Amino acid sequence: MKTVPEDVLDLLHTVMHEYRSLQYRFLRDGPFEITHMDGRVLGFFAANPGATQKELAKHSGRDQAQLARLIKRLREEGLLSANADASDRRNVRLSLTERGQEIESALRQQAKRLSKKAVSGLSADELQQLGALLSTVRDNLAAEE
């Protein structure tokens, strides 16, 4: 069987669809009432405590207005806290609350379980090779034409 580029990209799409489907199922059936995007925002602020909404927008590529609504809701639900920036009071620094940390930790553990499941059966060399190949594909797609 000859593999053509379209087959490779279709397989990548299928793999990511299956991964996201399992993540959505965890969110739907789990104890937390959050969305996939909520989880991504919590993950961003776990990795970047004290970051701003603008920094989140730059990182995620999402619309500022959409993020403002999402952040407002996460603050109202007690998952994010906000503090004025000491050097520029117009900026608000956001961090996870204790409850936000708890939820983000559970989501991170689920992601680790899925990642481990996804690559089970691959040797360390195969895993390294897969990472290198996928990086090349990503770089090819990101390159200017």
trRosetta pair geometry for C-beta under 8 A, 3 or more apart (Angstrom, degrees):
i j d omega theta_ij theta_ji phi_ij phi_ji
3 7 5.0 -125 -155 77 74 139
3 8 6.4 78 166 -54 114 88
4 7 5.2 103 54 1 66 102
4 8 7.7 -130 100 -5 38 87
5 8 5.6 -55 -153 32 39 113
5 9 6.5 29 156 -11 71 105
6 9 6.0 -58 -148 42 33 105
6 10 6.0 36 153 -21 67 109
7 10 5.6 -56 -145 38 29 113
7 11 6.3 31 154 -20 64 106
8 11 5.8 -56 -151 35 29 111
8 12 6.5 31 150 -19 63 104
8 137 7.6 -145 141 -110 126 140
9 12 5.4 -47 -146 34 37 114
9 13 6.4 41 152 -21 65 103
10 13 5.6 -52 -150 35 32 114
10 14 6.4 34 151 -20 64 105
11 14 5.5 -52 -146 36 33 112
11 15 6.3 36 154 -21 66 103
12 15 5.8 -52 -147 34 30 112
12 16 6.4 23 157 -11 64 108
12 134 7.9 141 -117 -123 121 100
12 137 7.5 -163 -79 138 156 159
13 16 6.1 -61 -149 42 28 105
13 17 6.1 31 153 -23 65 109
14 17 5.6 -53 -144 35 30 114
14 18 6.4 30 157 -18 64 104
15 18 6.0 -57 -152 35 28 109
15 19 6.4 28 151 -18 64 108
15 118 7.6 86 -169 -151 105 118
16 19 5.5 -51 -144 37 35 114
16 20 6.1 30 158 -15 67 107
17 20 6.0 -58 -145 41 28 106
17 21 6.1 34 153 -26 63 108
18 21 5.5 -53 -146 33 29 116
18 22 6.6 28 156 -16 63 103
19 22 6.0 -59 -157 36 29 108
19 23 6.5 28 148 -17 65 108
19 114 6.2 110 -145 161 84 131
19 118 6.7 9 -93 -86 109 137
20 23 5.3 -52 -146 38 37 114
20 24 6.1 40 154 -21 69 103
20 36 7.4 23 -158 -126 96 148
21 24 5.8 -51 -145 36 29 111
21 25 6.4 33 153 -21 62 105
22 25 5.6 -50 -147 34 32 114
22 26 6.6 37 152 -21 63 102
22 114 5.6 150 106 -117 137 128
23 26 5.7 -53 -154 32 33 113
23 27 6.6 30 150 -15 65 105
23 36 6.6 77 124 -115 117 104
23 39 7.9 -156 175 79 115 163
23 110 7.1 121 -121 128 70 122
23 111 7.3 27 -106 -90 111 78
23 114 6.9 -43 -66 -41 82 169
24 27 5.6 -55 -149 39 35 111
24 28 6.0 33 154 -19 69 108
24 36 6.3 -37 -91 -65 80 117
25 28 5.6 -54 -141 39 30 111
25 29 5.8 2 168 4 67 115
26 29 6.6 -67 -132 51 20 91
26 30 5.2 31 166 -39 62 122
26 107 7.9 132 120 -121 131 66
26 110 5.0 113 -170 -164 163 151
27 30 5.9 -49 -124 26 18 116
27 32 7.1 -63 -143 79 65 96
27 34 6.3 -98 -150 79 107 72
27 35 6.9 68 174 -141 148 23
27 36 6.3 -114 -26 -68 166 65
27 39 6.8 -104 -93 -36 124 136
30 106 7.4 142 -173 143 141 132
30 110 8.0 -63 -81 -71 146 152
32 103 5.1 108 -116 -132 150 111
32 106 7.0 155 -22 78 135 142
32 107 8.0 -64 47 -57 156 99
34 38 3.8 -127 -173 91 102 144
34 39 5.9 121 124 -52 125 79
34 42 7.6 -1 -174 -16 158 136
34 79 7.9 91 -95 -86 130 164
34 103 6.5 94 -12 180 150 141
35 38 4.6 109 50 0 71 102
35 39 7.2 -131 98 -3 44 85
36 39 5.7 -56 -157 34 33 113
36 40 6.6 33 148 -20 66 103
37 40 5.4 -49 -147 34 39 113
37 41 6.4 39 153 -19 67 102
37 62 8.0 98 -150 -95 123 153
37 70 6.5 -85 127 -130 119 147
38 41 5.8 -58 -152 36 30 110
38 42 6.4 29 152 -17 66 106
38 70 7.0 -156 -90 -167 67 107
38 74 6.5 159 -141 -86 93 111
38 79 7.7 33 -174 100 108 168
39 42 5.7 -53 -145 37 32 111
39 43 6.2 35 154 -21 64 106
39 103 7.9 -123 -108 144 75 104
39 104 7.5 147 -150 -112 65 64
39 107 4.8 178 -147 -142 114 156
40 43 5.6 -54 -149 36 31 115
40 44 6.5 36 151 -24 64 101
40 60 6.9 105 138 -115 126 122
41 44 5.6 -49 -150 30 34 113
41 45 6.6 20 157 -7 65 105
41 56 6.7 32 -133 -155 85 137
41 60 7.9 -16 -87 -68 72 152
41 67 7.7 155 -106 -141 125 88
41 70 6.2 180 -53 138 160 127
41 71 7.2 -153 -169 -83 146 72
41 74 6.5 -131 107 -51 139 160
41 80 7.9 -51 138 -63 114 134
42 45 6.2 -62 -148 44 31 101
42 46 6.2 37 151 -26 66 106
42 74 7.5 -168 -69 -144 86 140
42 79 6.5 -64 -96 165 112 123
42 80 7.9 -134 -100 -66 72 95
42 96 6.4 71 -153 -101 81 116
42 100 5.7 -160 -133 -171 107 93
42 103 6.2 -71 -158 97 166 106
42 104 4.2 -151 147 -84 114 104
42 107 6.9 104 84 33 129 149
43 46 5.5 -51 -144 32 31 115
43 47 6.5 19 159 -8 64 108
43 104 6.0 164 -77 -147 52 106
43 107 6.9 -103 -64 103 102 131
43 108 7.0 140 -111 -75 98 93
44 47 6.1 -68 -155 44 28 102
44 48 5.9 -29 165 33 68 112
44 51 7.0 -87 146 60 97 150
44 56 5.5 99 130 -121 154 92
44 59 6.1 139 -135 97 128 150
44 60 7.1 -59 -73 -55 151 109
45 48 6.1 -73 -120 69 32 75
45 49 6.3 68 174 -98 70 49
45 51 6.3 -138 -111 40 68 107
45 56 7.6 -17 -59 -87 86 120
45 80 6.5 65 62 -116 177 105
45 94 5.6 -75 -117 117 132 100
45 95 6.1 166 175 -133 114 29
45 96 5.3 145 113 -45 114 84
45 100 7.4 -23 89 154 128 138
45 104 7.9 -119 71 -85 85 154
46 49 7.3 5 -144 -60 19 84
46 96 5.8 24 -80 -26 71 143
46 100 8.0 -160 -69 139 91 97
46 101 7.0 126 -109 -118 102 67
46 104 4.6 172 -59 158 139 154
46 108 7.5 -117 110 -53 166 133
48 51 3.9 30 133 -37 115 132
48 55 6.8 -141 148 127 150 135
48 59 7.9 -161 1 -51 158 161
49 95 4.6 39 -157 -121 89 99
49 96 7.0 -79 -106 15 96 83
50 83 7.9 -36 -122 54 79 112
50 93 4.4 -11 -156 -174 66 120
50 94 7.3 154 -125 58 15 37
50 95 5.8 11 -56 -67 54 103
51 55 4.3 -112 -175 80 105 140
51 56 6.3 120 123 -50 122 81
51 93 7.1 120 53 -148 13 71
51 94 6.3 -38 72 55 64 88
52 55 4.8 104 54 4 75 99
52 56 7.2 -132 101 -2 45 86
52 85 7.5 -16 -81 -61 115 126
52 91 5.3 -58 -107 -165 135 106
52 92 6.6 117 -132 69 83 55
52 93 6.4 -59 -77 -98 70 50
52 94 6.9 118 -120 7 27 94
53 56 5.5 -53 -152 36 36 115
53 57 6.4 40 149 -23 67 103
53 64 7.0 84 141 -147 112 82
53 67 5.7 146 -166 126 99 122
53 68 6.5 49 -165 -85 152 68
53 71 5.8 -75 -103 -31 112 164
53 92 6.9 32 -11 65 103 101
53 94 6.9 83 -56 -15 69 135
54 57 5.6 -50 -149 33 33 114
54 58 6.5 33 152 -18 64 103
54 64 7.4 2 -101 -114 62 111
54 91 7.8 -68 13 -127 121 102
55 58 5.7 -51 -148 35 33 112
55 59 6.3 31 153 -17 65 109
56 59 5.7 -59 -147 40 30 110
56 60 5.8 5 164 -1 69 117
56 62 7.6 -29 134 49 88 112
56 67 5.9 157 104 -158 120 144
56 71 7.8 142 56 -70 162 124
56 94 7.8 -13 -35 50 132 139
57 60 6.3 -66 -132 49 23 95
57 61 7.7 114 175 -61 54 5
57 62 5.9 -107 -129 69 65 73
57 63 7.5 -41 -137 143 109 9
57 64 5.2 -4 -102 -85 152 71
57 67 5.5 -125 -78 5 90 159
58 61 7.9 20 -177 -65 21 45
60 67 7.3 140 60 -87 141 126
62 66 5.5 -106 168 80 107 124
62 67 5.3 120 104 -54 120 105
63 66 4.2 83 70 7 98 109
63 67 6.8 -174 89 -7 50 86
64 67 5.8 -61 -148 41 30 109
64 68 6.2 37 153 -28 67 104
65 68 5.5 -48 -146 28 32 115
65 69 6.8 30 155 -15 62 101
66 69 6.1 -57 -157 35 31 108
66 70 6.4 26 150 -15 65 111
67 70 5.4 -57 -144 41 36 112
67 71 5.9 35 158 -19 70 107
68 71 6.0 -54 -142 39 26 108
68 72 6.3 32 155 -23 61 107
69 72 5.7 -53 -148 33 29 114
69 73 6.5 26 155 -16 63 106
70 73 5.9 -57 -152 36 30 109
70 74 6.4 27 153 -16 66 107
71 74 5.7 -55 -144 40 33 110
71 75 6.2 35 155 -20 66 105
71 80 6.3 -68 -158 72 75 162
71 94 6.7 -82 -149 -106 122 155
72 75 5.8 -57 -152 36 28 111
72 76 6.4 27 152 -18 64 108
73 76 5.6 -54 -146 38 33 112
73 77 6.2 25 155 -13 66 109
74 77 5.7 -57 -143 43 31 108
74 79 4.5 -77 -172 67 85 113
74 80 4.4 54 121 2 109 115
74 100 7.4 65 177 -104 107 121
75 78 7.7 45 177 -69 32 23
75 79 7.4 -94 -74 54 23 68
75 80 4.9 -61 -78 74 66 96
75 81 7.2 112 -129 -101 86 25
75 82 6.1 -12 -113 -17 134 113
78 97 5.6 -74 166 56 68 164
78 99 5.4 42 121 47 102 144
78 100 7.6 -151 127 -40 57 89
79 96 6.8 -42 167 -143 67 73
79 97 5.9 -146 -158 32 17 105
79 99 5.8 -93 -100 99 59 99
79 100 3.7 110 -172 -86 67 97
79 103 6.5 -35 -130 33 116 141
80 94 5.3 -7 -174 -167 119 107
80 95 7.0 144 -156 75 69 32
80 96 6.4 -55 -104 -106 58 40
80 97 6.5 -126 -74 -15 6 90
80 100 5.9 94 -65 -84 49 156
81 94 7.2 155 78 -152 43 56
81 95 5.4 -22 59 65 92 85
81 96 7.6 31 14 123 85 11
81 97 5.2 109 -33 -72 100 86
82 92 4.7 -4 -168 178 112 118
82 93 7.0 143 -156 73 57 45
82 94 5.5 -23 -99 -97 74 72
83 92 7.0 143 69 -161 29 68
83 93 5.0 -26 67 62 85 98
83 95 7.5 7 7 8 107 110
84 89 4.7 7 -179 -142 126 73
84 91 7.4 110 -163 81 57 55
84 92 6.3 -48 -100 -106 45 63
84 93 7.4 35 125 14 8 88
85 88 4.8 0 93 62 129 69
85 89 6.4 -152 62 -89 73 26
85 90 7.5 -27 40 58 116 48
85 91 3.8 20 -6 79 139 104
85 92 6.9 -115 -24 -79 85 15
85 93 5.5 117 -80 -34 73 101
88 91 4.8 54 95 10 104 108
96 100 3.5 -149 -159 104 87 121
96 101 4.7 122 128 -59 131 72
96 104 6.1 -66 -119 -3 153 142
97 100 4.5 101 43 5 68 104
97 101 7.1 -125 95 -5 37 86
98 101 5.7 -52 -151 33 31 113
98 102 6.6 35 149 -23 63 103
99 102 5.5 -49 -150 31 35 115
99 103 6.6 29 154 -14 66 104
100 103 6.0 -56 -148 39 31 106
100 104 6.1 29 156 -17 67 110
101 104 5.8 -56 -140 41 29 110
101 105 6.1 34 158 -24 64 107
102 105 5.9 -56 -151 33 25 112
102 106 6.7 23 153 -16 61 105
103 106 5.8 -56 -153 35 33 110
103 107 6.4 31 152 -16 67 107
104 107 5.6 -55 -148 39 34 112
104 108 6.2 36 153 -22 67 106
105 108 5.6 -52 -145 36 30 112
105 109 6.4 32 155 -20 64 104
106 109 5.8 -52 -148 35 31 112
106 110 6.5 32 152 -18 63 105
107 110 5.7 -54 -150 36 33 112
107 111 6.4 34 151 -19 65 104
108 111 5.6 -52 -149 36 33 113
108 112 6.5 36 151 -21 64 103
109 112 5.6 -51 -150 34 33 114
109 113 6.6 36 151 -20 64 102
110 113 5.6 -51 -150 34 34 112
110 114 6.4 30 154 -15 66 106
111 114 5.8 -55 -147 40 32 109
111 115 6.1 34 154 -21 66 107
112 115 5.7 -53 -144 37 30 112
112 116 6.2 31 156 -20 64 106
113 116 5.9 -56 -149 36 28 111
113 117 6.3 29 152 -19 64 108
114 117 5.5 -54 -146 38 32 113
114 118 6.1 38 154 -27 66 106
115 118 5.6 -52 -147 30 30 115
115 119 6.7 -1 165 5 64 107
116 119 6.8 -76 -150 48 25 88
116 120 6.5 49 152 -57 64 93
117 120 5.8 -32 -149 -10 31 117
119 122 4.8 -65 -176 32 81 126
119 127 5.7 57 -171 -108 135 110
119 130 7.7 -170 -122 63 110 156
122 126 4.3 -132 -167 94 91 121
122 127 4.8 117 124 -61 124 83
122 130 6.8 -32 -156 -10 153 141
123 126 4.6 96 49 7 77 102
123 127 6.9 -138 93 -6 40 87
124 127 5.7 -54 -148 36 30 114
124 128 6.4 30 154 -18 64 105
125 128 5.8 -55 -148 37 31 110
125 129 6.2 30 153 -18 65 108
126 129 5.6 -55 -145 39 32 112
126 130 6.2 36 154 -22 66 105
127 130 5.7 -50 -146 34 29 113
127 131 6.5 32 154 -19 62 105
128 131 5.8 -54 -152 35 31 113
128 132 6.5 30 152 -18 64 106
129 132 5.7 -55 -148 37 32 111
129 133 6.3 31 154 -18 66 107
130 133 5.8 -56 -146 38 30 110
130 134 6.2 25 158 -14 65 109
131 134 6.0 -59 -145 40 27 107
131 135 6.2 31 155 -23 63 107
132 135 5.7 -54 -149 33 30 114
132 136 6.6 32 152 -20 63 103
133 136 5.7 -53 -154 32 33 112
133 137 6.6 33 150 -18 65 103
134 137 5.5 -49 -148 35 38 113
134 138 6.3 41 152 -20 67 103
135 138 5.6 -52 -147 37 32 113
135 139 6.2 31 154 -18 65 107
136 139 5.7 -55 -145 39 30 110
136 140 6.3 35 154 -24 64 104
137 140 5.7 -53 -149 32 30 114
137 141 6.6 24 155 -14 63 106
138 141 6.0 -62 -153 38 30 107
138 142 6.2 19 155 -13 67 114
139 142 5.7 -61 -140 43 31 107
139 143 6.4 48 156 -44 65 97
140 143 5.9 -42 -153 7 29 117
